[in-house]
Amino acid sequence: MTTTLLEPILRDDMLVVDRVLRESLASDVVLIRQVAEHIVGGGGKRLRPALLLLSARACGYTGTHHHTLAAVVEMIHTATLLHDDVVDESSLRRGHATANALFGNAASVLVGDFLYSRAFQLMVSVDRMRALRILSDATNVIAEGEVLQLLNSDLDVIRRKTAKLFEASAQLGAMLAEADPAIENALALYGAHLGTAFQLIDDVLDYSGDHEAIGKNLGDDLAEGKATLPLIRAMKVGSAADAALIRDALERGRLDDFKPVVEVLARTDALDYAHRCAQAESAHASACLDAVVDSPARQTLLKLAAFAVERTY
């Protein structure tokens, strides 16, 4: 769906972004090339760079810096994936073995650091202080979210870890076009709501999706001890026994507990609740676009907000 949705309007731009990515990841260190190629070449929706490109186009930008910054946000996102998979001890992403499973934890963490530093080199090349400020602030908030997730996993974590880079991506496109501050703010809010919607649906699919379609093992969040919104909701509205079962499952991190937890989620309508929250975020995202002049790019942004909650992968 994302390919069908984005390719007609962004195909040429995304080819340029991919070229910038691969040129930027060139290194004399063979292991860096291997790990970077594994994760960058492993597919993915490329939502964050697409969001930046669409925002820039919706605001009438005609330069070329959007390609560089789109590559930057994808590199930052990729670096967070490398670090996340190490912290979460994940073995599967997008249907393929994770980098840490293939190359080891040390290589994944260090190549993630390389991606962060290379991303900042690219930021500087754009020579726009506001772009540097937006991305450095976003990176710091993401890092805070990663630490906060060790303690809990609620909407605040989502807004820090996932939504913040969506927000920065949409804002950067408007900033490059020197859009009116009100438009830039509206697009930043659109990105934040869109990112939250996407993550909430990811949280739902971890308990109800198709393993082959989503490219990860169902129950990974439970096995990693992540108290995502469906679990938080179930513990809040369920019985004391339900809450105790979920807390115990999170503490033990065993997939043997997956089926009983899913039964609690069904009994408390927790997945439906999380889905409704995602729909609300999608609606807020769409409303933010009321401030943006209509164009094919704006229409695609609206469709992206709808896709965020309709998807099954």
KARA-V201268 format. One record per residue. N is the residue number from 1. RES is the residue in one small letter. PHI is phi in whole degrees, 0 to 359 (* if undefined). OMEGA is omega in whole degrees, 0 to 359 (* if undefined). Layout:
BEGIN
n = {N;N}
res = {RES;RES}
phi = {PHI;PHI}
omega = {OMEGA;OMEGA}
END
This chain:
BEGIN
n = {1;2;3;4;5;6;7;8;9;10;11;12;13;14;15;16;17;18;19;20;21;22;23;24;25;26;27;28;29;30;31;32;33;34;35;36;37;38;39;40;41;42;43;44;45;46;47;48;49;50;51;52;53;54;55;56;57;58;59;60;61;62;63;64;65;66;67;68;69;70;71;72;73;74;75;76;77;78;79;80;81;82;83;84;85;86;87;88;89;90;91;92;93;94;95;96;97;98;99;100;101;102;103;104;105;106;107;108;109;110;111;112;113;114;115;116;117;118;119;120;121;122;123;124;125;126;127;128;129;130;131;132;133;134;135;136;137;138;139;140;141;142;143;144;145;146;147;148;149;150;151;152;153;154;155;156;157;158;159;160;161;162;163;164;165;166;167;168;169;170;171;172;173;174;175;176;177;178;179;180;181;182;183;184;185;186;187;188;189;190;191;192;193;194;195;196;197;198;199;200;201;202;203;204;205;206;207;208;209;210;211;212;213;214;215;216;217;218;219;220;221;222;223;224;225;226;227;228;229;230;231;232;233;234;235;236;237;238;239;240;241;242;243;244;245;246;247;248;249;250;251;252;253;254;255;256;257;258;259;260;261;262;263;264;265;266;267;268;269;270;271;272;273;274;275;276;277;278;279;280;281;282;283;284;285;286;287;288;289;290;291;292;293;294;295;296;297;298;299;300;301;302;303;304;305;306;307;308;309;310;311;312;313}
res = {m;t;t;t;l;l;e;p;i;l;r;d;d;m;l;v;v;d;r;v;l;r;e;s;l;a;s;d;v;v;l;i;r;q;v;a;e;h;i;v;g;g;g;g;k;r;l;r;p;a;l;l;l;l;s;a;r;a;c;g;y;t;g;t;h;h;h;t;l;a;a;v;v;e;m;i;h;t;a;t;l;l;h;d;d;v;v;d;e;s;s;l;r;r;g;h;a;t;a;n;a;l;f;g;n;a;a;s;v;l;v;g;d;f;l;y;s;r;a;f;q;l;m;v;s;v;d;r;m;r;a;l;r;i;l;s;d;a;t;n;v;i;a;e;g;e;v;l;q;l;l;n;s;d;l;d;v;i;r;r;k;t;a;k;l;f;e;a;s;a;q;l;g;a;m;l;a;e;a;d;p;a;i;e;n;a;l;a;l;y;g;a;h;l;g;t;a;f;q;l;i;d;d;v;l;d;y;s;g;d;h;e;a;i;g;k;n;l;g;d;d;l;a;e;g;k;a;t;l;p;l;i;r;a;m;k;v;g;s;a;a;d;a;a;l;i;r;d;a;l;e;r;g;r;l;d;d;f;k;p;v;v;e;v;l;a;r;t;d;a;l;d;y;a;h;r;c;a;q;a;e;s;a;h;a;s;a;c;l;d;a;v;v;d;s;p;a;r;q;t;l;l;k;l;a;a;f;a;v;e;r;t;y}
phi = {*;297;297;298;287;264;300;303;264;241;308;295;298;292;297;293;300;298;294;298;302;292;294;287;269;297;205;287;274;301;296;298;299;295;292;297;295;300;273;289;275;274;93;103;279;54;291;293;298;298;296;296;297;294;297;299;292;297;261;84;290;234;273;235;296;295;293;296;290;295;295;299;294;291;292;297;299;298;298;294;297;301;291;301;294;290;300;275;56;283;241;219;212;55;81;234;299;290;298;293;291;271;248;100;294;299;298;296;296;291;290;300;297;299;296;300;293;293;300;290;299;294;304;298;295;286;58;232;301;293;297;297;293;299;285;292;296;298;298;294;296;298;297;298;297;295;289;300;295;294;262;198;217;232;297;296;295;302;293;278;280;256;293;297;286;298;301;298;298;294;294;297;300;292;298;299;279;55;292;305;308;294;290;301;295;297;289;298;295;305;299;296;293;297;298;295;299;300;292;298;292;303;295;292;294;295;246;221;278;261;308;291;290;273;72;209;283;298;84;301;298;294;298;270;73;270;273;285;305;303;290;300;296;297;291;285;258;279;284;300;293;298;297;294;298;293;300;295;297;294;291;277;60;247;290;299;272;298;299;300;293;299;296;294;300;292;294;261;57;291;291;297;298;297;294;294;298;296;297;295;295;298;295;298;300;298;296;298;281;300;278;260;300;294;191;302;294;297;298;292;298;296;295;295;297;292;300;307;254;267;290;238;209}
omega = {181;178;179;183;189;188;183;185;187;187;183;179;182;175;178;179;178;178;178;179;185;177;182;182;177;181;175;181;186;183;177;180;183;182;181;180;180;185;179;181;184;179;185;187;184;185;184;175;178;180;178;181;180;179;179;181;179;181;174;181;183;181;182;182;180;177;180;182;175;176;180;183;177;178;177;178;180;178;179;178;179;180;180;184;176;181;183;183;181;180;184;175;181;178;181;176;179;181;180;177;183;188;180;183;183;180;181;180;183;177;173;177;178;180;177;183;178;177;180;173;179;178;182;183;178;176;175;185;181;177;179;181;181;184;178;177;180;181;179;179;178;179;176;179;179;178;181;181;176;183;179;180;180;182;178;177;179;183;179;188;187;188;186;180;172;180;181;181;180;180;182;178;179;180;179;181;182;179;175;181;179;179;178;179;180;180;176;178;176;181;180;179;179;180;178;179;180;183;179;178;174;181;178;184;179;179;185;185;176;183;182;184;185;173;176;180;174;180;179;181;179;181;180;178;181;178;181;187;178;180;179;179;181;179;182;187;181;179;176;179;178;181;180;179;181;179;180;179;179;181;182;178;182;179;174;181;187;183;178;178;178;178;177;180;179;183;183;182;185;178;177;179;179;178;178;176;178;179;178;178;178;179;177;179;180;181;179;183;177;182;186;179;183;181;176;179;178;179;178;176;177;179;179;177;178;180;183;184;180;189;178;179;*}
END
